[in-house]
Every structure is written in C-alpha cells, then in structure tokens.
Amino acid sequence: MQNQSMLLIRLLMLIFPLMVFADWPQFLGPNRDGKQLTSSSLSRCADQLQVIWESPRGESYSAPSTAEGKLIHFYRAGNMERVECLDAETGSQLWVNTFRTTYRDRFHYLNGPRSTPCIKDDRVYTLGAQGILSCLQLESGQVLWRRNLVADYDITTEFFGFATSPLIEGDSIIINLGMKKSMVAFDLLTGDDQWMAGEQWGRSYASPMAATVYGKRVLLVFAGGESSPPVGGLICADPDTGTVHDRFAWRSPRHASVNASTPVVSSNRVFISSSYDVGGVMLEIQPDLSFREVYRTKAYSSHWATPILVDGYLYGFSNNKLVCMNWETGERIWRMVPKVGNAAFRTLEARGGGANRYRPPPGQDGFGIGNLTYVDDRFLCLGENGLLAWMKLSPEGCEVISWARLFTAEQTWTAPVVSNDRIFICQNLPEIGKKEARLICLGKPNAE
C-alpha cells in the first residue's frame, strides 16, 4: 500500500487528459491499427491520472483485451498459463482458467505468453507461448474447445514461441502457423480446421491483418520465423479459403531474427518493415490482388512495434529512435531520441542521413524502444523502462504534453491499452527489490 501511495502522489503531480473510449477487444485495438478514437472535446479535457487498481502479472508480454466491462489478462504463474477475467473498473477477479506449460525461452526472456487475447461476442480466444489455442466462454471462463498446435501439426515452438495474436475474420480464427504451412483457419465455434495454406515460411512475431480491397476481403500475413536460410515475407490470401493470391519476400538475412511488426494497411497499400539490416517496403495491391512494389526505404525499420498511420504520415519507434515517415514516398521527415525532464530532444537526422547503430540505455529521462497508442489527436507513449507520456506528433516534430514515471523496470515492451475511461499498463518485469510485475489500471477516480 505504501508503494502504491507513493505512485499516486507522483501521478497526481502531473496532468493528463480525461479519456472516455470504447472497448479494446483484440491486439492493437478495435480496428487493429493501434488507435482508439473518441470526441476531441473529451480528449482535450485535462485531469489527473491515479492508479485505480493493480494486479499481479507473473510472466507475460501479452496485452489485455476488454469487452462489456470485462478485462482478459493472460500471463504465466509458475508452470501454469492463466487466463484471468477481471472487472475492468475495479480489478476484482471474475474467473480464472489455467493450463500447464513447460515452455522455456531459448534467449532467456520471459517464459509467459506473447500473444494478445481476442474477444468476439461471448467468447475469448487465447494462444499460449507453447501453442495452446483456447476458446473460453466470456461469462464463466468455461473451456469450449482447445487445440494443441505443436502436437496437432507436428511443429516446434521455433525461436520465440507462439507470439502471433489471432485474427477473427468472419466465422474463422486465423493464425500464422509456420513450419509446414504459413497459415491456418479454425472454426470459431468448434475449433475444427477450415483450411491450411501458404508455403514454408516460418511463424513470425507479426499478427495477421484483413482488409477490404476493390470490394474484396483479403488476408495479409507477414510470415518469417526460424529457418535456414532465413526466409519470409508478406502473403496475400483469400480469408475464406486460404487461396494465395500473391507473396512478396522480405526478411532479414540474419539467422536469429523474425518478422515482428504487423503490416500497416491503408486503401490498397500495405507497408511492412523488419529490423536487422532490412528496412521497409511499400506494396500496392493490384486489381488482380497481386503485389506491386512502390518503394523501399531505410527511413523506418521496426524491431517489433507496429507503427501508426495518421494523416499521411507514419509514426513509430525504429529501435530507440522515434520516426516520422511520409506514407506516400517513404521519405524520413525526422528522427529523434525523445527524452523528458530537463533533457532536450536530440534530433539525429532530418530528411535522411546515415544509420546510428548505437542504442544507449534509456535512463530516467528516456524511452528506449517505446510503444505508441494513438488516442484521438494525441499519442500515448510508453517507454521500455516505465516512462509514460502524452505526445503531439506531426511532420513539424514531437511535443511532450505531460509525462510520468510509473516505475523503473526493463522489458516494458507492451503498448498501452486504452478502454473506456481507463489506461492499462503492463509492467513486464518487477522493479529492483520488488517481488512481482503488475498490470496497472490508470484513470480518474469515480470517472463517470
């Protein structure tokens, strides 16, 4: 309680906008684009954030999902993966469902889930680090069906386990399976196979996307996991049948790498990017649903975070540098290492320039590799060591509106979730001297 009180005092000294929003039922929000939109009059109403509640997090990189006043929190405690349903307003536990896991990360990162749950109607879908795909009843937590993907398809956990977040499209739940087939669709109600498709491009960290192009729905899967030689790229397919329309190879030549950033889609254009000497490429989907390359760029190269498109400009962290890129041309408008407090922003390159490969630790006033969530006309930025800030980002530059240090702990790599009048922050590692990581709910007390 003392630690929580100290945090409350620190937060009360800072001013943030009051927020009233909708549900966040899947990875990257309602439209899978990292955005949560609402009335600008609400978002510009200044108020103070407090810790409303917090809950033990165990081991996890998964973000929570919300619907109908419920929050689904997916994490590992001991040798069990836990799907926990909490009251989003109070943090009280409504139900919990557990299953055993023996997953061990080969690179000594956390052993918990990476994939974000998705909620559809009265059902919750989760994908564990070891490949357990579950469908649970939202109201009770009852298991409706469960699949063991490693056993069912004779595949492995590859470099980083199962990290892709499932996509619900029509009556299907679709994941990037990897190994023998790139994609698989399951029936939402029964868990039965509907189709398998693709080629031997491994399972990536990126999550599938779907879009409407020329009046047709298309599935976009950015594949590429453990393989020798490293292979992968973007697949365009029919979400109803799995029929592949086209594929475009794009992958780092480094063996211990994966494609990790989810595709960004606008109209008939798709932007994908990879770290480790690759960069980004803009593809245009043609009327026959084939790809046409528009440009390649070194302006943006994503390690894992998915950039956000706003008004013709792409914003995101390329390693520890915050980047603004022109969507139409691939031109870098600016790139900087953002800091707060008394430290000024340091612009590294504007409109091009050479690469800076050195990534210093973020320190108390820096964000390191941050994650962005777009909230109306502002960006909520969470740094990898627990620094939270509201920013205005535009082609003219970056303005920090307000900020707070929530905690000091590494691997804060999960983007903020904004749902109704709450912000949910995932602290993935405990602070030094503390026993556990936390899921933290921030908001205005007694918010109406």
N, C-alpha and C positions, 0 to 999 in steps of 0.2 A: 504493500500500500504506500509506503514511503517513496519508493521509486516512481510509482505512478503519480503521486502528488507532485514530485519534482518535475516530471514531464508535463503535467498540467500547467504548472507555473510558467515553464518555458514557453509553452504554446500560447498561453493567454497573453503573452507579451507581444505576440505577432498578430497581424490582421490578415484574414483571408476572406474570400468571397463566400457568401451563403449559397448553398447549392441545393437545388431540388431537381432530381432527374428520374429516369426510368430504370427498369431492370437491366442487369448485365448478365445475360444467360449463357454466355459462351466466351471462348478465347477472343480477345481484342474487342469485346463489347457487342452491342446489339447488331451491328452491321459488319462485324469482323474487320474493322478498319481503324481501331484504336480511338474511336470518337464517341463521346456522349454529348448530345445536343439538347438544349433547352432554351427558354426565354432569356434574351440578353439582359433584360431588366433584373432577373433573378441572379444571374451570374455576376453582375456588377455591384450587387448589394454586399457591402463589406461587413464582416463579422469575425468573431474569433473562433478558432477550432479548439476543441478539447478532446481528450481521449474519452470516448463513450464507454467502450469496453475493450478488453483484450482477451485472447485465448491462447493456450499453448499450441505451438505449431509443429513440434517434432522436426522431422527432416522432410523438406519439400521445396521445390521450385515452382509448384503449381499455383496459379492464381485462383481465388474464389470465384464462384458464379452465383448470381442471385435471381430469384423469381418469386413473386407472390409473397414477399416479406420473409422469404427463407434464404439462407446463405449456405452453399455447399463448400465445405473446406476439406481438401484432400491432402493427406500427409501420412508420414510413416512414424510409428512409435514402436521402438524395439524391433521385433521381427514381424510386425503386422502393418499393413497399409490400412488406413482408416478413412472411410467416407463419413464425414460428420455433417449433420444438418443443424444449423444454428438459427435462432431467431435473429434476423438481421438488425433489429432495433436494439435488442437487449443483450445479445450474445449467449443467451441461455440455450443449452443443448436440447434439441427436439428428438433426435435419434442418432445412432451411430451404427455403421456396419463395417466389419473388419474382415480381412483375409490375409493369409500368411504369405510372406515373401522372403526369398533368400538372396535378392539382388545385391550385388556389390559393384560399385562404380570402379572401372578399371583405371581411372585417372585420379582417384581419391577425392572426388567431390561427394556431395550428399547422396545417400542411397535411397532417398524417397522419390515420390512421383515428380515428373516434369510436366505432364500433360494437364491441361485445364479441363475440368468437367464441363459438360454442356447439358442444358435443361430444355426439354421440349414437352409442353403440356404437363402431364402428371408424371413424367419420367426423368430420371437423372442418368447420364452416361459418363463413365469414367474409364480411363486407360492407365493402368499401373505401369511402373518402370519395368516390370518383368513381363509385360504383355498380357495382363489380365484385363479383358474388356468386360465391363459390368453394366447392366441395366437395372436400376433400382426404382422403386416407387417413391415419388417425391414426398408424399404424405407420411409414409410409415418407414421407409428405408428397406422394405422387403425386396429381396433379390428376385427379379422377374426372369432374368436369364444372365448367363455368364459364359464367356469364352476364354480359353487359354490359347493365345495365338501362337506361342512358341511350340506347344505340343500339337496343336491342330494343323500347323503348316510346316512343321519341321524347320524352323528358322531359329536364329540366335538373337541375343539382345544387342549385338553389334557394339559399337564404341560406347554409346551413351545411354543405352536402354531405349525404351519406347517413350519418346518425347513429343511426338506429333499430337496435336489436340484434335479430336474427332470433329468432323463436319456433318451436320444434319442437312440433308438435301432431299426434299420430298418425303418419301417413306423409307429412306435409306440413311444409314450412318456410315460414313466413308472415312477410311484412314489410309495413310501411306504405309503399306505393309513392309516393303523392302524384300531383299533376297530374291526369291524365285519370281515374285510378281510385285510390281510397284504399287498397285492399288487394289483395295478390296472394299466391297459394299456389303453391309449386313442389313437384314430386315429390322426396322426399328422395334417392331412388336415381338418378334420371335428370336432374333439373333441369328437366323439362318443366312447362309451365303446367298447373295443375289448375283454377284459377278466378281471375277478377278481379271485384271488386265494390266497391261504395261509391258515392261521388259526388265532386265536385271539391273536396275538402278536401285541402289540400296535405300533403306529407310532414312529419311532426313530428320532434322530437328524442326523443319518448317511444317506448317499446317496447311491442309488443303483449302482452297477457295473455290467459290462458284460465282458465276456472273452471267448476265444476260447480254448476248452479243448478236446483233442482227435478228433480234426476236427469238433467239435460241439460248437455252441454258447450256453452259459449258463448265466443265470441271477443270481446275488448274492445280496440278500437283507438282511441287518443286522437290524432286527426289534427289538422293545422293548421300549415301552413308558409307559404311565400311566396305571397301573393295580394293583390289589390287589388280591393275592400276585404278586410281580413283576415277570414278565416272559418276555422272548425274546430270540433271538438268530439268527443264520445265516440260510437263506433259499437258496437252490439251485433249480432253476426252468428253464423251457423252456421259453425263451423270446417271442416266437411266440404264445404260447397257455396258458402260466401260469401254466402248469402241474408241480407239485412239485416233484423233484427228491429225495431230502433229506432235513433234517433240523437238526440243532445242537443247543441245548440250551446253552446260555451264557448270563448271566445278573447279575448285582449287586443285592444283597438281600435287598438293601435299597429302600424304597418305592419311595421317591422323587428323582429318578435317571432315566436316559435314556441311551441307547446305542448311542454313538455320533460319534465315529471315523469310517470313511469309510473303508471298507475292502481293504487290500493291496494284490494284486494278482500277482503271477509270475509262469509261466508254469501251473502246475496243483496243486499248493499250494496257500492257502488263509490264511492270518493272520488277526485275529480280536482281539480287546482289549477293555476293559472297565475300568473305574475308580471305586473308592469306593469298595476296598477290593477284586477286581476280578483279574486283570492282563490280560495276553494274552494267546491265544491258536493258534497253527498252525494246519490247517486241510489240508489233501490231498484229492483231488477229484479223485475217482477211475474210471476205465473204464465204470462202470455202472452208473456213476455220483452220487454215494453216497459219504459221507464223511468218512474219516479215520483220527482219531486224531493222530498227530505226536508227539506233546509235549505241555505241559502247562508251562508257565513261569511267574514269577513276575518281570522279567527284564524290561518289558515295560507295562505301564498301562496308556492309553490315556484318558484324560478328554474329549476333543473334537477334538483336532488337529489330522490330519491323518499323520502318519509317512511316510518317503520317503525311498525307497529301492534303494541302489546304490552299485553295485559290491559285492553283497552278504552280505551287512550289512544294517540294518535298523536304520535310524536316526530320532529322533523326541523328542518333549518335553513331558515328563511324569510328570505332574504337572509343577513345576518350574525348573525341572532338565532336562538337555539335555542328551540324552542317545544314546549310540551306542550298538546295539544288533546283534549278529550273526544270520543271517536268517535261516541257516540250523539247528542250535542246540538250539536256544533260550537263549544262554549264554550272559549275560551282559558283554560287553568288558570294558566300562567305563560309569560313570555317574557323572555329574558335574553341578554346578550352574554357568553359564557363566556370566562374567562381563567385562567391558571395562574400559578405562582410566587407572588410576594408580592401580586399584584393580587387584590382581592376580586371576586366576581361582582357584576355590576351589573344588578339587576332593572329592566327598563324599564317593563313593565306587567304587572299581575296581574289576571286575570279581566276582560279587555277593555282599552280605552284607545285613544288616538289613534295614528296611524301615525307612525313615526320614519323619515324617508326618507334621512337622512344615514348613509352607510356609511363609517366611517373605516377606514384600513388596519389589518390585524390586529396588526402589530408583533410583537415577540419573544414576548409572553405571550398572544397572542390567536389565534383560529382563523379569523376571517373567515368566508367561506362554507364551512362544513365539510361533511363527509360521514360518515354513521353506518353501522356494520355491527353487527348485534345478535348477540352471542355468549353463548349460554345466558342468564344473568341480568344481563349487562353489555353496555354499548355501547362499541365501539371507534370513536373519533372521530379523523378525520384532517383537520387544518386546511389551508386553501388555500396556506399557505406552509411546510408541512412539520412542523407540530407534531402529535404523536401522543399520545393519552390514552385511558386506560380510565375510563369514567364509569358511575355508577349513576344512572339517570334514573327518576323516579317522579312522581306527582302532587304530592308534597311538595317536589320540587326536583331539583337537579343536584349530585352529589358526584363530584369528580375523585378517582379512586383512585390513579392514578400517571400519569406523563407523561414524554415525552422529545422533545427537538428533534432530528429526524432530519437535517434540512438546512434551509436558508433559500432557498427558490425559489418563485416565484409559479406560479399556474395548477395547483396540486396539487388538481385537481378530480375525481379518480378515486377512488372509495370503496375502502377496504381489502378485500382478498380473503383469506379465512381457509380453509385447506385442510389437512387432517390436522394436523400439529403445526407449521404454518408460517403466517406472515402475509406477504402480498405487497403491497408499497407501490410505487405508481407516482409517481416524480418526473418531472413532465412538462416542466419547464424546467431547464437547468443552473444551478447556483449561480453567482453572480458570480465571474468569473475562472476558472471550470471549463469544460471543453470539451463535456461531454455530460450529458444526462439519464440516469436509471438506473431499472431495475427492481430493487428491493431485496427480498431474502428475509430475514425475521427469524424467529428461533426459538431453541430451546435446543440448544446443541451436543450432538451424539451422542444426540439425542432418540430414545427407543425407541417 
